[in-house]
């Protein structure tokens, strides 16, 4: 994520970079030391997408301030 945003690792904390997923559960998180996207909890496809054929997990990377 840091590389894709063109930010150095310390800037992730300074800019308030975070990950926000649809729904109540936060399945993904930003690993602050490495600047990588990681799973924050177990993702159960059968539970998450039991009534739809195409399973999509929508998340946004949030950055405070202007880029």
N, C-alpha and C positions, 0 to 999 in steps of 0.2 A: 504494500500500500504506500509506504514511504517513497519507494522508487517511482511508482506510477504517478504520485502527486508531485514529484520533483522536490521532496523535502528531505532534509537531514533528520536523523532519528531524534535529536533533542527538540526539533521543531514540532514533532508530533504532540508532545506534551504541552508545549507553549501555545500551539494553535488549537488545542482542545479537540483533536481528531478522535472520533469514535464511530462505532457501527451501530446502526439501528435497523432491526428487522421488523417486518409486519407481524402483528399479533402480540401476544403476551410474552412468549418465551424469547429470550435472546440467545439464539443458537450460535452466533459468531461474535468474536471479540478481536480486538487489536492487541497483539503481543507487543507491549511497549518497548522492550529491549531490542527486538529484532525488526519491528515495523511490519510484521506479517499478520495476515488474517488467519485466525485459528478457530477451531470449534470450541465454544464455551460450555456446551452441554451435549449430551447424546441426541442425535437427530434420528427419530423413528419415522421412516417414510410411511409406514402403514397407519400410524396415528396422525401424522401431519396431513396426509393426502388420501384419506380413506374413501372420500366420495368423488374424487376427480381423477380423470385418466392421466392428465399431464400435471406432474408435480413440480411446482416452482416455488422457491423460497426467495422472496424479494427482500433485499436489504439495501440500505444506503450508507455511504460513508459521509459522516457529518464533519465539516471543518468550520470552526468559529473564525470569523473575520473574513476579509477578502482574500481571494487567491489570484 
